[in-house]
């Protein structure tokens, strides 16, 4: 029964499938092409995105994304796989690989969505509180018809 090892053949098929997927995925960039400054740029951007005092902005028409941290005086402009990091003295421009760009943009979008959900939650909680106050006021008015 050594001839028919199901696990062995499944692994072979899986490896073939991964090989084909990588060959047909044009955004796939092997890790050997990543440069050290590219990794540093991605880490800086991710740390800035996670900071609650950073302002995240995006423009839908030009598809630019901005990060502004006033306390650290660091500003970031991201567009078309190109990241520009500006501090109070220097400006750095880094082009990212398609893989790192996708990961950075996904990270940015998830943080933006998380902040939006928190903002929406704050707004709706205030509305609920206001509606409860309005309902109580109406009850008071109907119980005291003076």
N, C-alpha and C positions, 0 to 999 in steps of 0.2 A: 504493500500500500504506500510505499515511499514515493512512487511515481506520481500519484495524484494527491498533492499537498495543496489543499484549497487556499490556505493562507498565503502560500508562496505565489500562486497565480493571481490572487487579489492584489498583493503588493506590486507585482509586475504591471498589472493593468493600471493601478493607481499611479505608478511612476510614469508610465506612458501618457496617461491623461494629463499629469502635471507638466510634462515636457511639451506636449502639444499646446496646452493652455499658455505656457510662457512664450512659446514661439509665435503664437497668434495675438498675444497681448502687446500692443505697441507701447503701452505705458510702463511695462515692466522694465526696470533698470537694475541690472545686477549690482549687488553691494560694492563690487570692486571699483566702480566708477565714482563713488561718493568721496568727496574731498573733506578734509578735516574742518575747513572753514564753513562748509555747507552744513555739517552737523552742528557746529557751534551756533550758526545762525538760527537753525530750527529750534535748538534748545533755548536760546534767548527769546525767540518769539513765543514759544510755549509758556515760558515762565512769565512773560509779560501778559499774555492772554489770561492766565490763571489768577493774576493779581486783581483783587477787587477794586483797587483804586485806579486801574487802567480803564480808559475809555475805548470802547470798540465801536468803530463806525464802518459802514459799507455804502458804496454807491452802486445802485443797480444798473445805471446806464453805462458806466465805464468799467464796472466790475472790479473796482479797486476796493481794497480793505485797508483800514487804518487802525493802528494801535497807538494810543497816546497815554503816557504815564508822566504826569506833571511833576510828581514828587522826585522821580529819578531823572527827569528831563530827557526822556528817551521817546522817540517817535519812530514809527515803522509804517512804511507804505508797501503794500503787496499787490502785485498785478502781473499776470501772465508769466508765472514761474520766476518772477524777479522780485527780490526783497531788498528794500532800501532801509537801513537802520541809521537813524540820525540821533546823535547825542549833542550835548552843548558844544563840543569841540570838533568832532569828526562825523563823516558820513561814509557808510559802508554799503556797497552794492554787491549782492550775491545772487547768482542765478542758481536755481535749484533743479534737481533732476525731477522728472515727472512723478516718480514715486514719493520723494520727500515733499514735493509741492502738494500732492493729493492728501498726504497725511497731515500736513500743516493746515490746509484749508478745511479738512474735515474736523480737526481739533478746534479751529476757529469757529466753524459753524455750530458745533455742539455747544461750545461755551456761549455763543450768541443766543442759541435756543434756550439754554439753561437760564440765562439772564432774562430773556423775554418771558419765560414761564414764571419766574419770580416776580417780575414787574406786573404781569397779568394777575397773579395771585394777590398782590398788594391792592391792585385796583378793585378787584371783585370783592375782597374782604371789606374794603371801605364802603362799597355799595351795599353790601348785605347789612352792615352796621347801620348805615343811613336808612335803609328800608325798615329795619327793626325800630329805629327811633320814630320814623314817620308813622308806622303802624301803632306804636304806643301813643303817639300824639292824637291819632284819630280815635283810638279807644277812649282816651281821656276826654276828648271833645264830645263823643257820643254819650258818655256816661254822665257828664255835667252839661246839660243843654242850656246853660246860662246865656 
